Amino acid sequence: MSSQDSAARELRGVAPILLVTDVLRAAKYYVDALGFSVPRMWGNPPTFCTARRDELVVMLNQVPKGTAFHPNAAYDGRYDAYFYVRNADALFAEFRKRGADIAAAPEDQPYAMREFSVRDPDGHLLAFGHDVSVHR
């Protein structure tokens, strides 16, 4: 029996933790440009929050001032997070209207995904895509 056949699946989701230089600025971008909500922040002043949209969470964790970090995107444009979505074209249109920093428009990929990407204020490259083999 594979773990997929188990009636009690233990893994329910995953939340990327992105390092940011200013959690308030990052949270504002995720809310305004990407349609997330930020129901709560932690710290005084805030240094951590969870940005939520639908069933997904992105954790934003502020590094101490002067701390150097590099998003994955700094290494040959690698994604920092990949979101599987119902319709990449519809979401792209929404993000564009909201003023998101578009890095790449929707395009069919050789690995059967239609995807686009945006950058957040700290340079993280976020990809959003749907499976074109089942979504036409």
C-alpha positions as a printed NumPy array, in Angstrom:
array([[  0.   ,   0.   ,   0.   ],
       [  1.434,   3.396,  -0.95 ],
       [  1.266,   6.399,   1.333],
       [ -1.207,   7.906,  -1.179],
       [ -3.659,   5.079,  -0.419],
       [ -3.698,   5.822,   3.274],
       [ -7.061,   7.017,   4.608],
       [ -5.266,   9.337,   7.047],
       [ -3.071,  11.609,   4.956],
       [ -0.793,  13.567,   7.22 ],
       [  0.559,  16.199,   4.84 ],
       [ -1.99 ,  18.962,   4.278],
       [ -0.026,  21.845,   2.785],
       [  3.239,  23.712,   2.663],
       [  4.087,  27.352,   3.314],
       [  7.221,  28.911,   1.874],
       [  9.093,  31.192,   4.256],
       [ 10.477,  34.185,   2.388],
       [ 13.085,  36.443,   3.96 ],
       [ 12.291,  40.137,   3.56 ],
       [ 13.97 ,  43.414,   4.469],
       [ 10.764,  45.14 ,   5.609],
       [  7.79 ,  42.984,   6.576],
       [  5.326,  45.893,   6.441],
       [  6.354,  46.782,   2.864],
       [  6.293,  43.123,   1.803],
       [  2.874,  42.516,   3.386],
       [  1.449,  45.594,   1.644],
       [  2.634,  44.263,  -1.728],
       [  1.157,  40.802,  -1.131],
       [ -2.174,  42.405,  -0.17 ],
       [ -2.364,  45.171,  -2.778],
       [ -0.732,  43.529,  -5.795],
       [ -1.412,  39.82 ,  -5.226],
       [ -4.751,  39.815,  -3.39 ],
       [ -3.546,  38.094,  -0.234],
       [ -4.748,  39.024,   3.249],
       [ -2.513,  39.485,   6.262],
       [ -4.7  ,  38.71 ,   9.251],
       [ -1.954,  39.094,  11.857],
       [  1.615,  40.251,  12.362],
       [  4.017,  39.257,  15.088],
       [  6.633,  41.335,  16.884],
       [  6.794,  44.89 ,  18.139],
       [  7.565,  46.338,  15.688],
       [  6.325,  43.565,  13.39 ],
       [  8.948,  41.246,  11.906],
       [  6.819,  38.258,  10.815],
       [  3.466,  37.65 ,   9.193],
       [  1.524,  35.102,   7.231],
       [  0.018,  36.221,   3.949],
       [ -3.   ,  34.112,   2.977],
       [ -4.985,  33.653,  -0.198],
       [ -7.544,  30.896,  -0.622],
       [ -5.959,  27.856,   1.072],
       [ -2.358,  29.011,   0.593],
       [  0.022,  30.706,   3.001],
       [  3.303,  32.52 ,   2.424],
       [  5.286,  33.373,   5.544],
       [  7.201,  36.659,   5.422],
       [ 10.1  ,  36.823,   7.863],
       [ 12.034,  40.066,   8.254],
       [ 15.799,  39.755,   8.589],
       [ 17.723,  42.081,  10.928],
       [ 18.805,  45.352,   9.308],
       [ 22.039,  44.935,   7.394],
       [ 21.672,  41.158,   7.025],
       [ 22.494,  40.013,   3.522],
       [ 20.285,  37.431,   1.839],
       [ 19.617,  36.466,  -1.744],
       [ 16.335,  35.147,  -3.108],
       [ 16.517,  32.054,  -5.309],
       [ 15.833,  34.363,  -8.251],
       [ 19.346,  35.793,  -7.815],
       [ 20.642,  32.447,  -9.098],
       [ 19.796,  32.327, -12.813],
       [ 16.196,  33.427, -12.283],
       [ 15.121,  30.404, -10.232],
       [ 11.697,  30.548,  -8.64 ],
       [ 11.332,  31.185,  -4.923],
       [  7.818,  29.734,  -4.814],
       [  5.54 ,  28.027,  -7.32 ],
       [  1.766,  28.243,  -6.961],
       [ -0.483,  25.759,  -8.761],
       [ -3.589,  27.67 ,  -9.851],
       [ -6.853,  26.991, -11.653],
       [ -6.336,  29.497, -14.472],
       [ -3.003,  31.273, -14.95 ],
       [ -4.395,  33.664, -17.571],
       [ -7.219,  34.909, -15.333],
       [ -4.889,  35.339, -12.373],
       [ -2.35 ,  37.137, -14.539],
       [ -5.027,  39.602, -15.654],
       [ -5.965,  40.241, -12.021],
       [ -2.356,  40.753, -10.913],
       [ -1.647,  43.05 , -13.842],
       [ -4.67 ,  45.171, -12.99 ],
       [ -3.528,  45.338,  -9.347],
       [ -0.097,  46.603, -10.426],
       [  2.014,  43.538,  -9.635],
       [  5.62 ,  43.6  , -10.83 ],
       [  5.25 ,  41.203, -13.768],
       [  8.435,  39.299, -14.601],
       [  6.994,  37.075, -17.361],
       [  3.586,  36.866, -19.062],
       [  1.686,  33.563, -19.301],
       [  3.374,  31.072, -21.574],
       [  3.054,  27.34 , -22.196],
       [  6.115,  25.473, -20.96 ],
       [  7.558,  22.196, -22.303],
       [  6.717,  20.555, -18.959],
       [  2.961,  20.966, -19.623],
       [  2.405,  24.03 , -17.458],
       [  1.077,  27.432, -18.507],
       [  2.748,  29.851, -16.158],
       [  3.703,  33.44 , -15.454],
       [  5.831,  35.063, -12.804],
       [  5.961,  38.182, -10.66 ],
       [  8.631,  39.715,  -8.426],
       [  8.021,  40.924,  -4.917],
       [  9.791,  43.98 ,  -3.409],
       [ 12.675,  41.811,  -2.136],
       [ 13.317,  40.215,  -5.518],
       [ 11.613,  36.878,  -4.889],
       [ 10.381,  35.367,  -8.125],
       [  6.917,  33.854,  -7.682],
       [  5.501,  31.593, -10.392],
       [  1.833,  30.786, -10.943],
       [  0.786,  28.027, -13.303],
       [ -1.812,  25.493, -14.342],
       [ -1.418,  22.092, -15.989],
       [ -2.186,  22.441, -19.701],
       [ -2.611,  18.709, -20.141],
       [ -5.872,  18.892, -18.158],
       [ -6.835,  22.595, -18.573],
       [ -7.478,  23.875, -22.064]])
